[in-house]
Each structure stands twice: as structure tokens, then as C-alpha cells.
Amino acid sequence: MEVIIENIAAYLIVIAFIALLFYYYIHQHKKKTQSTKKKIAKAKELGFHEPVSLHPVVNHDICIGSGACVAACPEKDILGLVNGKSTTINASRCVGHGACFHACPVQAISLCIGTEKRGVELPHISEEFETTIPGIFIAGELGGMGLIKNAVEQGKQAMNYLAPKLKSKSNTNYDVVIVGAGPAGISASLEATKQKLKFVTLEQDTLGGTVSNFPRAKIVMTSPMELPLHGKVKLTETSKSELLELWNEVLSKNNIIINELEKVEKIEKQGDLIIVQTTKNHYTTKSVLLAIGRRGSPRKLDVPGEQKEKVYYRLLEPELIHNQKVLVVGGGDSAIENALLLADENNKVTLSYRNESFSRLKPKNLERINNYSKNGKVKVILNSEVIEIFDNSVMLKVSNENNPLVLENDLVYIFAGGILPTKFLEEIGIRITKKFGEAVLKHS
Ligand SMILES: Cc1cc2nc3c(=O)[nH]c(=O)nc-3n(C[C@H](O)[C@H](O)[C@H](O)COP(=O)(O)OP(=O)(O)OC[C@H]3O[C@@H](n4cnc5c(N)ncnc54)[C@H](O)[C@@H]3O)c2cc1C
């Protein structure tokens, strides 16, 4: 009898334990679902939910809700779990690491570009990186595939394909003009040196491309890559400064000079020749490699005085700017983040934004700018537009005010978004098509 009671007790304990485990599982499941749903609602409110370019697409018929993709993503909150299935949250923030794709144990994820509703324009490129205009090649993110490692690999490969094609007998100054000095352009420049080509690399801004615009503290995730004339770079987690240092070192070791602050404005084909027109010069070449990424060029205000040296389109070292009267123009995250950084360095900051309120801001930025404005650390002037920039002042038009507002000023930072490279490519004559959700990374 005693044994039976003992057995029943043991069974009951086991059943209770299983029930507890089950309850715990259901509770966690619900908690995750609620948390993800909240994040999705916020992402929708802020306009980050809809993908803009590369993003993961989860096949819910296959997904088992392991959460491996959520844990693997280095950017955080791109994916979350709802009712045991992986779902996108801030899809527009995906940078295409593909970590989710590789982490999924049941191959339920593919990486797609564009959506059914929102197409993404991509240039036509052959397997050898040549566009529909013979002699003009594309490498890196402009071709659709992001990430530093891919850009480095493509820059090198494109140069390898292009070099044997330089058969034209035309007398040109260059074999190839490389446009853009991000990871793709840097790697292409190194490979061009290795191949002993006559080349020049033109960069509208400074060396590093998108990487040079990363926040100082950002952890850059990458995979080991092969850099021409250097060898294997065994970095997985690194920083912006470490990467820039490495590129600078390799370039200078090989005596490669990048023509910074020289923007390519026009590319024209004249028979076998290609003419590259920049803001400073023009070049005749047998071929061109476009490594210009997808972020385009900063949008200008087109106001008198904008060409002055005190006007900038990005802020690299806020810690070096103190006690200045600064105007920051724009209402997006970049404008706000930079205005806050400048205010923290004891500058007198005015933020001019043309709309009546901020929208699509990261919640933390919205909260901080409201606090800084309340505390007088940043003077926010909504509904305002810059009319003219003078040496020691700026003139703004504020709606509902009859007279323009003149502010004393030392520096102007403009963050008015970018002009995408599509128009530039169309003007060259390169064929472009829209991709509506095509998979760029999928399991066969
Ligand atoms: C917020 C964010 C975080 C990211 N994090 C990571 C990460 O952790 N790991 C990772 O691997 N990738 C990351 N990426 C993606 C990565 O930065 C890009 O995929 C990569 O930089 C693409 O390299 P690229 O050389 O093709 O283009 P870009 O780096 O964009 O370089 C293009 C260059 O061309 C120049 N250019 C453009 N037009 C002209 C013109 N007309 N004339 C002259 N020059 C011109 C630009 O100024 C720029 O310097 C991130 C991207 C973003 C936005």
C-alpha cells in the first residue's frame, strides 16, 4: 500500500513539474508575443516597419519559432516572435547581415529586396559586373547586396573581370576611373594597383564610404575578408576607427591617393572613350567602376551662401567643436542626434526644421530633443527655412512671420536627406529595373 502511495506521489510530482514547465513555456510565449506586438505597433507608428531595401522574409509554414534568428541579428529588433513565429519588427533598419538566414535551423528565412507594394530600383549588371553600357561596371551595395565584406569582395572581383577587357586602343589618361571610396572602391583601388592599371579614385566626401558615417561607438559586425595587397582581415567585431585606420594604412603603404571632395557629376560615352566630369576636373578613360553605394549624395538647400566653407553635410568630430553658434538644419534622426551632440559640447545650437512637428524620429531622440528644447540647450525653430547664409550670420524665413529672422552664426550643418543614385545612373543610360520582393539570398 505504502509503495502505491509513494508511486502516486512521485507521479503527481512529475505531473506537477511538467505542468509547471508547460505553464512557464506558455507564459514566456505570451510575454514574447506581447512585447513583439508592442514593438511592431511602435515601428509602424514611426514608419520603420515597412522594409525599404533588403529585409528578411519568414516562411511561417516552416518556422518553428526557435528564436535563433532573433538572437543572431546584430542590429536588434529587426525580428521578434509572435505566437511562436518569427516576424519582422523594424524591417527598414535591416542592413542585410544575413545572420538570421544562416541561424535559422529549418531554413525558413530568405533575404529579399523590395516588397510587392514598394519596389527597389536596381541597375542591370552582368555576372562580370558590367552594366548595360559597355565599359561601365558596378560593385558593392549599389548592385543590391550590402555589407562591408561583400563590397570588398565585389570591388576586387570587378577589377579582375574588367582588367582583361581593356582592349580599346583609344589614347586615354586612365584605364579605369573608380568612383566612390567606400569598402568596394578601396578594395578596387588596391586590386587596380596590383594589376598595374592606370587609375584614379574619386570620392565626393572622405575615404570610408558609409562606414565613415557610422556613429563612433557602433560595433561593426563583419566576416573575415581578403583585402588585395594586404591579405586576410580576420575581423568579426570591430569599430569604425579600427576599420578606417586599416584602410588608410593599406592605401598609404601602396602609395594610393584617393581624390577626396571630388564629386562625379556626369559620365558620357564618346565612341570607345568615356568622359568623367567632376566638380574639379574631367578625365578620359577606357572604363569606369561605379562603387557609389546606395545612399547617394547629401541633398543641398540651394540657397545663396551654401558654398561657404562653414557649411557641412555631416559632423565627424563634435568633441572638437566648442563655444560656436551653430545652425543645424533638418528634422530627421541625423539632424537631431547631431544637434544634441553639439549642444553637449557647449555650443549655442539652433535647430531649423521646415515642418510643424517632428515625425518618424527614434523615440529616444524625440524625448531628448524635447527636453533639450525645454531646458534651452537647443533652440528649436519649426516651420522655418534657410534663405541665405552669410559669413557671420544666417537668415531664416519662419512661416507666419513677416520679417526674416537673422541669427548670429559660425557654423551650419545641413541634414536634409540624400539624393539617391538612380537619376545619376539613368542619365548615364544604365538600365534600371524595380525589384518587388525578389530573394537575393535563399535556400535552394
Ligand atoms: C546604419 C548602418 C549600419 C551598418 N552596419 C554594418 C555592419 O555592422 N557590418 C557590415 O558589414 N555592414 C554594415 N552596414 C552596411 C555597409 O556600411 C555597406 O553595405 C557598405 O558600406 C557598402 O559599401 P560600398 O563601397 O558599396 O558603398 P558605400 O560604403 O556607401 O560607399 C560609397 C561611396 O561613394 C561615394 N559617392 C557616392 N556618389 C558619388 C559621386 N557621385 N562621386 C564621388 N563619390 C561618390 C560616397 O560618398 C561613398 O563614400 C551598415 C549600414 C548602415 C547604414
PDBQT file of the ligand as one rigid body, heavy atoms in Angstrom, charges set to zero:
ROOT
HETATM    1  C1  LIG A 501      23.488  52.213 -40.004  1.00  0.00    +0.000 C 
HETATM    2  C2  LIG A 501      24.245  51.178 -40.810  1.00  0.00    +0.000 A 
HETATM    3  C3  LIG A 501      24.902  50.167 -40.150  1.00  0.00    +0.000 A 
HETATM    4  C4  LIG A 501      25.614  49.202 -40.867  1.00  0.00    +0.000 A 
HETATM    5  N1  LIG A 501      26.310  48.265 -40.194  1.00  0.00    +0.000 NA
HETATM    6  C5  LIG A 501      27.051  47.352 -40.877  1.00  0.00    +0.000 A 
HETATM    7  C6  LIG A 501      27.831  46.381 -40.187  1.00  0.00    +0.000 A 
HETATM    8  O1  LIG A 501      27.879  46.325 -38.948  1.00  0.00    +0.000 OA
HETATM    9  N2  LIG A 501      28.538  45.490 -40.944  1.00  0.00    +0.000 N 
HETATM   10  C7  LIG A 501      28.515  45.499 -42.313  1.00  0.00    +0.000 A 
HETATM   11  O2  LIG A 501      29.170  44.649 -42.936  1.00  0.00    +0.000 OA
HETATM   12  N3  LIG A 501      27.807  46.436 -42.994  1.00  0.00    +0.000 NA
HETATM   13  C8  LIG A 501      27.074  47.356 -42.311  1.00  0.00    +0.000 A 
HETATM   14  N4  LIG A 501      26.341  48.299 -42.992  1.00  0.00    +0.000 N 
HETATM   15  C9  LIG A 501      26.350  48.262 -44.482  1.00  0.00    +0.000 C 
HETATM   16  C10 LIG A 501      27.670  48.779 -45.077  1.00  0.00    +0.000 C 
HETATM   17  O3  LIG A 501      28.028  50.019 -44.500  1.00  0.00    +0.000 OA
HETATM   18  C11 LIG A 501      27.530  48.954 -46.588  1.00  0.00    +0.000 C 
HETATM   19  O4  LIG A 501      26.962  47.785 -47.157  1.00  0.00    +0.000 OA
HETATM   20  C12 LIG A 501      28.887  49.202 -47.260  1.00  0.00    +0.000 C 
HETATM   21  O5  LIG A 501      29.483  50.368 -46.736  1.00  0.00    +0.000 OA
HETATM   22  C13 LIG A 501      28.709  49.336 -48.773  1.00  0.00    +0.000 C 
HETATM   23  O6  LIG A 501      29.943  49.655 -49.344  1.00  0.00    +0.000 OA
HETATM   24  P1  LIG A 501      30.062  50.392 -50.780  1.00  0.00    +0.000 P 
HETATM   25  O7  LIG A 501      31.515  50.619 -51.002  1.00  0.00    +0.000 OA
HETATM   26  O8  LIG A 501      29.308  49.625 -51.784  1.00  0.00    +0.000 OA
HETATM   27  O9  LIG A 501      29.274  51.766 -50.602  1.00  0.00    +0.000 OA
HETATM   28  P2  LIG A 501      29.451  52.952 -49.555  1.00  0.00    +0.000 P 
HETATM   29  O10 LIG A 501      30.113  52.492 -48.322  1.00  0.00    +0.000 OA
HETATM   30  O11 LIG A 501      28.099  53.558 -49.432  1.00  0.00    +0.000 OA
HETATM   31  O12 LIG A 501      30.453  53.965 -50.290  1.00  0.00    +0.000 OA
HETATM   32  C14 LIG A 501      30.078  54.684 -51.423  1.00  0.00    +0.000 C 
HETATM   33  C15 LIG A 501      30.967  55.896 -51.561  1.00  0.00    +0.000 C 
HETATM   34  O13 LIG A 501      30.720  56.537 -52.826  1.00  0.00    +0.000 OA
HETATM   35  C16 LIG A 501      30.737  57.940 -52.660  1.00  0.00    +0.000 C 
HETATM   36  N5  LIG A 501      29.968  58.563 -53.748  1.00  0.00    +0.000 N 
HETATM   37  C17 LIG A 501      28.634  58.485 -53.968  1.00  0.00    +0.000 A 
HETATM   38  N6  LIG A 501      28.306  59.197 -55.055  1.00  0.00    +0.000 NA
HETATM   39  C18 LIG A 501      29.450  59.735 -55.540  1.00  0.00    +0.000 A 
HETATM   40  C19 LIG A 501      29.752  60.572 -56.644  1.00  0.00    +0.000 A 
HETATM   41  N7  LIG A 501      28.813  60.978 -57.492  1.00  0.00    +0.000 N 
HETATM   42  N8  LIG A 501      31.042  60.964 -56.819  1.00  0.00    +0.000 NA
HETATM   43  C20 LIG A 501      32.039  60.544 -55.977  1.00  0.00    +0.000 A 
HETATM   44  N9  LIG A 501      31.787  59.743 -54.905  1.00  0.00    +0.000 NA
HETATM   45  C21 LIG A 501      30.533  59.340 -54.697  1.00  0.00    +0.000 A 
HETATM   46  C22 LIG A 501      30.092  58.143 -51.291  1.00  0.00    +0.000 C 
HETATM   47  O14 LIG A 501      30.448  59.401 -50.729  1.00  0.00    +0.000 OA
HETATM   48  C23 LIG A 501      30.674  56.971 -50.511  1.00  0.00    +0.000 C 
HETATM   49  O15 LIG A 501      31.876  57.326 -49.860  1.00  0.00    +0.000 OA
HETATM   50  C24 LIG A 501      25.627  49.254 -42.297  1.00  0.00    +0.000 A 
HETATM   51  C25 LIG A 501      24.966  50.306 -42.963  1.00  0.00    +0.000 A 
HETATM   52  C26 LIG A 501      24.278  51.249 -42.234  1.00  0.00    +0.000 A 
HETATM   53  C27 LIG A 501      23.593  52.373 -42.961  1.00  0.00    +0.000 C 
ENDROOT
TORSDOF 0
